[in-house]
Amino acid sequence: MAKQGDLDAFKGNAAVEEIVDASKKVKVGIIGTGWIAEAHVMEYQKMPDVEIVAMADLIPGKAEAFAEKMGVENVRFYPSDKALVDAEKDLDAVSICTYNRQHAPCAIYALEHGLNVLLEKPMCVTLDEAVEIVKAEKKSGKVLSIGFQPRLDPNMQMIKKIVESGELGQIYYIQTGGGRRKGIPTPFGTSFIEDKTAGLGALGDIGCYSLDMVLNAIGYPKPLTVSGYKSAFFGKNPETFTSKGYPAEYAELFNVDDFAAAFVRLEGGIILDFRIAWDMHLDTPGDTIIMGTKGSLRVPSTECWNGSIGGPMKIYHDVAGKGVETEIPMLDSLPEGLFYHKLRSFVNAAKSGGKAPVPSSEIIYNQAILDGIVRSNAAGREVEINIPEI
């Protein structure tokens, strides 16, 4: 099923992208200078047609220290995203690297002021916020791409190719998820674990990736209803943090989800069985399974959800009336790295005015499911998902 030519062709496309016109620089601003911004800056620095001209952070002195650490010179600093956008009249684009609660206001303001936006995942916290972001995007006519780099992994693309080939027949059931045995992200302080900054825990950190893997493969059908659950047994336990050398007080501050599960009904009669964890007494909550009327696909899970797959995939189907298994060899990852290509594809789209690499028209469905899980958990019942026409 998988051929080396698939990877060679993908590499070939990437190689073409590297032939860039550096005569006109794309001027980029970095909004939020926490740890994820390091990856943005490192990859932008590899691009001869990109110039980082400005940085903004709410914490005084943080952006300046960040620029010095990353070796970025001749850059201007601002105390907020609005100050940066208002002052930088020649800016072309921004990377929004803030905590989750600031994704929506920063993205909307940048779009309203005519800037292309690369918005880190999750898109935002609520469905209402996602709707307002898409409204601003459509009004602006600019490129808005969401930071889902796993889509660029050749193995992830192979999942989509297998589904689209018709090899599995009509898809009717999907099981997906993943997580970490011990992996609540606190090395960067508490911004991931406090509701006032994160809004979502494991759901927004890695759950959105897991959903995108399967929803992208099946063409992003509209979600209809969700019966969801979330908990925080480990995040609320002081020992979770003291065992790693972190303050016991982190447990008191922890007020997001460290585990979530959901049963989602999608258009086309497809059932999605989802679970995600930051911390659990288990190595994995299960492989990803896509079941169809002609065959089923098993995608091995990874120890820590890392944007790829944990081993060769298998298709289970019948040949001449006999049940057989076809192993799909794993493809090599892109040598430049997925994060580089996430930014490179965004820059290319910003320069050409082309289609967003990861469009909001799809990710709003992803966000709707996250939002539905939170609402369903609060209500203690299944809830409908209603996404307005924009």
C-alpha positions in Angstrom: 0.0 0.0 0.0 2.7 2.5 1.0 5.3 3.2 -1.5 8.6 5.0 -1.2 7.5 7.1 -4.1 4.8 8.7 -1.9 7.6 10.0 0.4 9.8 11.0 -2.5 7.0 13.0 -4.1 6.3 14.7 -0.8 10.0 15.5 -0.3 10.1 16.8 -3.9 7.3 19.2 -3.1 9.1 20.4 0.0 12.3 20.9 -2.0 10.4 23.1 -4.5 9.2 25.2 -1.6 12.7 25.9 -0.5 13.4 27.8 -3.7 12.2 31.1 -2.4 12.4 34.7 -3.5 14.2 36.5 -0.7 14.2 39.9 -2.5 11.1 40.9 -0.5 11.0 39.9 3.2 7.9 38.8 4.9 7.9 40.9 8.1 6.7 38.9 11.0 5.7 39.7 14.6 5.8 37.3 17.5 2.9 37.6 20.0 3.7 35.8 23.2 7.3 34.8 23.9 6.9 31.6 25.9 8.5 28.3 25.1 6.4 27.5 21.9 7.6 30.8 20.5 11.2 29.4 20.5 10.2 26.9 17.9 8.6 29.6 15.7 11.7 31.8 15.9 14.1 29.0 15.2 12.3 28.0 12.0 11.7 31.5 10.8 15.4 32.1 11.2 16.1 29.4 8.6 14.0 31.3 6.0 15.8 33.9 3.9 12.5 35.6 3.0 11.4 36.2 6.6 12.3 39.0 8.9 11.2 39.0 12.6 10.7 42.7 13.3 8.6 42.8 16.5 7.7 40.9 19.7 5.1 41.4 22.3 4.6 40.0 25.8 2.5 41.1 28.7 5.3 40.4 31.2 7.7 43.4 31.3 11.2 42.5 30.0 10.2 39.0 28.9 10.3 39.7 25.2 13.6 41.5 25.4 15.2 38.5 27.3 13.7 36.1 24.8 15.1 38.0 21.8 18.5 38.0 23.4 18.3 34.3 24.1 17.2 33.5 20.5 19.8 35.8 18.9 17.2 38.0 17.2 18.5 41.5 16.6 17.0 44.8 15.4 13.6 43.9 16.8 11.1 46.2 18.5 9.3 45.3 21.7 5.7 45.9 22.9 3.7 45.3 26.1 0.7 43.8 24.3 -0.5 42.5 21.0 -2.5 45.5 20.3 0.4 47.9 20.9 2.5 45.8 18.4 -0.2 45.7 15.7 -1.0 49.4 16.1 2.6 50.5 15.8 4.0 48.2 13.1 2.5 49.6 9.9 4.7 47.5 7.6 3.9 44.1 9.3 2.8 41.2 7.0 2.0 38.5 9.5 2.0 37.4 13.1 2.6 34.1 15.0 0.3 33.9 18.0 2.1 31.9 20.7 0.2 33.0 23.7 -1.7 30.9 26.3 -5.0 29.5 25.1 -7.3 32.2 26.6 -5.6 34.9 24.5 -5.7 33.1 21.2 -9.1 34.5 20.2 -8.6 38.2 21.1 -5.1 38.3 19.6 -6.2 36.6 16.4 -9.2 38.7 15.9 -7.4 42.0 16.4 -4.6 41.0 14.0 -7.1 39.9 11.3 -9.1 43.1 11.8 -5.9 45.1 11.1 -5.1 43.2 7.9 -2.5 40.8 9.0 -2.0 37.1 8.1 -2.1 35.0 11.2 -0.5 31.7 12.2 -2.4 30.7 15.3 -1.0 28.0 17.6 -3.3 25.2 18.6 -5.8 24.8 20.1 -7.6 27.3 17.9 -9.1 28.8 21.1 -11.1 27.7 24.1 -14.8 27.9 23.1 -16.9 27.4 20.0 -18.2 31.0 20.3 -14.6 32.3 20.2 -13.9 30.2 17.1 -16.9 31.6 15.3 -15.7 35.2 16.0 -12.2 34.3 14.7 -13.7 33.0 11.5 -15.9 36.0 11.1 -12.8 38.3 11.4 -10.9 36.1 9.0 -13.6 36.2 6.3 -13.9 39.9 6.6 -10.2 40.5 6.4 -9.5 38.3 3.4 -6.2 37.3 5.0 -4.6 33.9 5.6 -5.4 32.3 8.9 -3.7 28.9 9.5 -4.0 26.9 12.7 -0.9 25.2 14.1 -1.5 21.5 13.4 1.9 20.4 12.1 1.2 16.6 12.5 -0.8 16.9 9.2 2.4 17.2 7.4 3.8 13.9 8.6 3.9 11.4 5.7 2.4 8.7 7.9 -0.5 11.0 8.8 -1.0 11.8 5.1 -0.9 8.0 4.4 -3.9 7.5 6.7 -5.9 10.1 4.6 -4.8 8.4 1.4 -5.9 5.0 2.6 -9.4 6.3 3.5 -9.7 8.3 0.3 -8.7 5.3 -1.8 -11.9 3.5 -0.8 -9.9 0.6 0.6 -11.9 0.6 3.8 -15.2 1.2 2.2 -17.8 3.3 4.1 -16.4 4.5 7.4 -18.8 3.9 10.3 -16.8 3.8 13.5 -13.6 5.5 14.7 -11.7 5.0 18.0 -9.0 7.6 18.7 -7.1 9.3 21.5 -3.8 8.8 23.3 -1.9 10.5 26.0 0.9 10.3 28.5 1.4 8.0 31.5 3.0 10.9 33.4 3.0 14.1 31.5 1.2 17.1 32.9 3.1 20.0 31.4 4.4 22.1 34.3 8.1 22.7 33.4 6.9 26.0 32.0 5.1 27.2 35.1 1.3 27.0 35.6 -0.1 28.5 32.3 -1.1 25.1 31.1 -2.9 24.0 34.2 -4.9 27.1 35.3 -8.3 27.8 33.8 -7.6 31.6 33.6 -4.8 31.0 31.1 -5.4 27.6 29.5 -9.1 27.1 29.6 -8.5 23.6 28.4 -6.1 21.0 29.7 -5.2 17.7 27.9 -8.2 18.4 25.5 -6.5 21.5 24.1 -2.9 20.4 24.4 -3.0 17.0 22.7 -6.7 16.1 22.3 -7.1 18.5 19.4 -4.2 16.8 17.6 -5.8 13.4 18.0 -9.1 14.6 16.7 -7.5 16.3 13.7 -5.7 13.0 12.8 -8.9 11.2 12.1 -11.2 14.0 11.2 -8.8 15.2 8.5 -8.5 11.7 7.2 -12.3 11.3 6.7 -12.8 14.8 5.3 -13.9 16.6 8.4 -17.6 15.7 8.6 -19.7 18.0 10.8 -20.1 17.0 14.4 -23.8 16.6 15.5 -23.9 15.6 19.2 -21.4 14.9 22.0 -21.6 13.0 25.2 -18.5 14.0 27.0 -16.6 13.5 30.3 -13.6 15.1 31.9 -11.7 14.7 35.1 -8.7 16.0 37.1 -7.8 13.3 39.6 -4.1 13.5 39.0 -3.8 17.2 38.6 -5.6 17.7 41.9 -3.2 15.4 43.7 -0.1 17.3 45.3 2.0 14.1 44.9 1.7 14.4 41.2 3.9 17.5 41.4 6.0 16.9 44.5 7.3 13.6 43.0 8.8 15.6 40.1 10.2 18.4 42.3 7.4 20.9 41.6 5.5 22.8 44.3 2.6 21.0 46.0 0.6 24.3 45.5 0.3 23.4 41.8 -2.5 20.9 42.7 -4.5 23.8 44.2 -4.0 25.9 41.1 -4.9 22.9 38.8 -8.4 23.5 37.4 -8.4 22.1 33.9 -8.9 18.5 32.6 -6.1 15.9 32.8 -8.4 13.3 31.2 -11.3 13.5 28.9 -13.5 11.1 26.9 -16.4 11.5 24.5 -18.8 9.7 22.2 -19.4 11.9 19.2 -21.9 11.5 16.4 -20.7 12.9 13.0 -22.5 13.5 9.8 -22.7 10.5 7.5 -23.6 8.1 10.4 -20.0 8.0 11.7 -19.4 7.3 15.4 -16.3 8.8 17.0 -15.1 7.2 20.3 -12.4 9.5 21.8 -10.2 9.6 24.9 -7.2 11.7 25.9 -4.9 11.8 29.0 -2.1 13.9 30.5 -1.7 11.4 33.3 -2.9 7.8 33.8 -2.0 4.4 35.2 -1.7 3.0 31.7 0.7 3.1 28.8 -2.0 4.0 26.3 -5.7 4.3 26.2 -5.7 2.5 22.9 -4.7 2.5 19.3 -6.5 4.5 16.7 -9.0 2.3 14.8 -10.9 3.3 11.6 -13.6 0.8 10.8 -15.2 0.5 7.4 -17.5 -1.8 5.5 -14.6 -3.2 3.4 -11.8 -3.0 5.8 -10.4 -1.5 9.0 -7.2 0.4 9.8 -5.3 0.1 13.0 -2.8 3.0 13.8 -0.5 2.1 16.7 -0.4 4.7 19.5 2.7 6.4 20.7 4.0 6.6 24.3 3.5 10.4 24.3 1.3 11.9 21.6 3.9 13.2 19.3 2.2 13.9 16.0 3.1 10.7 14.3 2.4 7.0 14.7 3.8 4.3 17.0 4.6 1.7 14.4 3.5 0.2 11.1 -0.2 0.5 10.4 -2.3 -2.5 9.5 -5.3 -2.9 7.2 -7.7 -5.8 8.1 -9.7 -6.9 5.1 -10.8 -10.0 3.2 -9.2 -11.5 0.2 -11.0 -14.3 -1.7 -13.2 -14.7 1.4 -10.3 -15.0 3.8 -9.4 -12.5 6.5 -6.0 -11.1 5.9 -3.8 -8.3 7.3 -1.8 -5.9 5.2 1.1 -4.0 6.9 1.8 -0.5 5.8 5.5 0.3 6.2 6.2 3.5 8.2 7.5 6.4 6.1 10.4 8.5 7.2 9.6 11.9 8.7 10.5 15.1 6.8 14.2 15.9 7.3 13.6 19.6 8.0 11.0 18.7 10.6 7.2 19.2 10.7 7.4 22.5 12.6 9.5 24.0 9.8 7.1 23.0 7.2 4.2 24.3 9.2 5.7 27.8 9.2 7.1 27.5 5.6 3.6 26.6 4.3 2.1 29.5 6.1 4.7 32.0 4.8 4.1 30.7 1.3 0.4 31.2 1.6 0.8 34.7 3.1 3.1 35.7 0.2 0.8 34.3 -2.5 -2.6 35.0 -0.9 -3.3 31.3 -1.3 -5.2 28.8 0.8 -4.4 28.4 4.4 -2.5 25.1 5.0 -4.7 24.2 7.9 -8.0 26.1 7.3 -10.3 27.4 10.0 -13.3 26.0 8.1 -12.1 22.6 9.3 -10.7 23.4 12.7 -13.9 25.1 13.8 -15.4 21.5 13.8 -12.5 20.3 16.0 -13.1 23.2 18.3 -16.8 22.5 18.4 -16.1 19.0 19.7 -13.8 20.2 22.4 -16.4 22.8 23.4 -19.1 20.1 23.3 -17.2 17.8 25.6 -16.9 20.6 28.2 -20.6 21.5 27.9 -21.7 17.9 28.1 -19.6 17.2 31.1 -21.1 20.3 32.9 -24.7 19.2 31.9 -24.2 15.5 32.7 -25.8 14.5 29.4 -25.4 14.5 25.6 -25.5 17.9 24.0 -26.1 19.0 20.4 -23.5 20.9 18.5 -24.8 23.9 16.5 -22.3 25.8 14.4 -23.8 28.9 12.8 -23.3 29.8 9.2 -20.5 32.4 8.9 
